[in-house]
Amino acid sequence: MTWVTRTALAAGLGFLYAPILVLIAYSFNASPLVTVWGGISTRWYEALFSDAPLLAAAWVSLKVAVLSSLVATVLGTAAALVLERHGRFRGRALFTGLVLGPMVMPEVMIGLSLLLMFIGIGFDRGLATIVIAHATFCTGFVAVVVAARLRGLDRSLEEAAADLGATPWRVLTTVTLPLLAPAVVAGALLAFSLSLDDLVIASFVSGPGSTTLPMRLYSQVRLGVNPEINAASTLLVGFVSAAVLLASWLTARRGPA
């Protein structure tokens, strides 16, 4: 690696992560002014945990992330099994596009289209609509992670179980899914982090009483940044980073096969 490559890499990483590091540092600032350093203090974390509206938004985000990741994990795992275990079938290209399309579509388009659908069918916006929207968005990511694991599995294990008399359902539940467990958990954690961090889609499909934490933080930032927002953002970054790192570790981990 030449010095030019190292410099470009350092500049790119600095551009991406320096603002986050500054935000984390200033979340421990004792001064009420976000641009003036007044020493190290945890006063804003204490204030954060006494902010009822912010805690309510965090609870909504947590519920949405858990529910949508569960739905996305089930649908994404099923989609990966169809794509990797059923070969070519009529409509495969369309099915693949429907599963993976939300991964490359702009979030504004996803949010607007889901909003129009909910209005068209008369479905009241709230917690359920955010869960549906996030599950739609995250299913493709789970399918990609699980499909990559499926391509690396030794199919002789499944064939041996079938030869010994196991039904297809028993092969799936006792052989395939246990071997897929690290990838399934990694996909669930990835879906959880994507849902927890989403702002754009939730802004379109949310309703009264279903304000998520990113939406709450964005509305407060528009009125001015205070150190309490830095503390909340730091905790959000920590949760998302932990989920992504755990998902990456599980994805890279070699399974029993």
Beta strands, then each sheet from edge to edge (+ up, - down):
end
